[in-house]
Amino acid sequence: MFTVAVARPRFNAQGECTFDGKLGIFPFTYQEAAKRNSKNRDKGTMVTKVVESVRKEETRDMLINQIVPAIMQKWPPSEGPKTIFIQQDNARTHITQSDAIWQQAHQQGDFTFILVQQPPNSPDLNILDLGFFKSIQSLMHKKMPKDVDDMLDAVNQAYYELEARTLGNVWLSYQYVMSEILKAKGSNNYDLPHVNKKRLFAQGRLL
């Protein structure tokens, strides 16, 4: 399992990417000594294991020690006031803004971090599901990972190979979905919009 943090990419007037929006991809893994010999390793060799059950403790630690530092390091200095809203889905393992430990960490330097939850019963408002994961999976499967370490390398490589323009298109899809939800007065009674983003970009109507 991974936690992925993305923001909307930024492009200048010439269409050049000034911020790719990729803040980081972080696995829920740990190291453990192998308990027996195998053809691939000796007993006692450190191997990577996947955290099988992610709890609030793990998601809180990921936010405070991985995601927040990554945002602070990569956030464009030209963005002005640094109030960052971190949207999460509604998984029970996610903490909320009122979490006591998070309250001690959500303000750091010039940054203020605010946790918000994805609106309930609104599956199309999970931006990572609007083409991002599909793009990552397509790139990852070309690597043919054989074990956990190979999988981690493949996912990380696929993440960083993903073009900023592709991620930008995902954010555009997100905006179109929000527009449809507003038209439907907050209900799910709408069709997913289909917009030819490549054609709009070729026409110079998208930066």
Helices and strands as residue ranges (DSSP letters): E 2-6, E 10-11, E 17-19, E 22-27, E 29-33, E 46-50, H 56-62, I 63-67, H 68-74, G 77-79, E 82-88, H 100-103, E 107-108, E 111-117, G 123-125, G 127-129, H 132-141, H 148-161, H 164-183, H 197-202
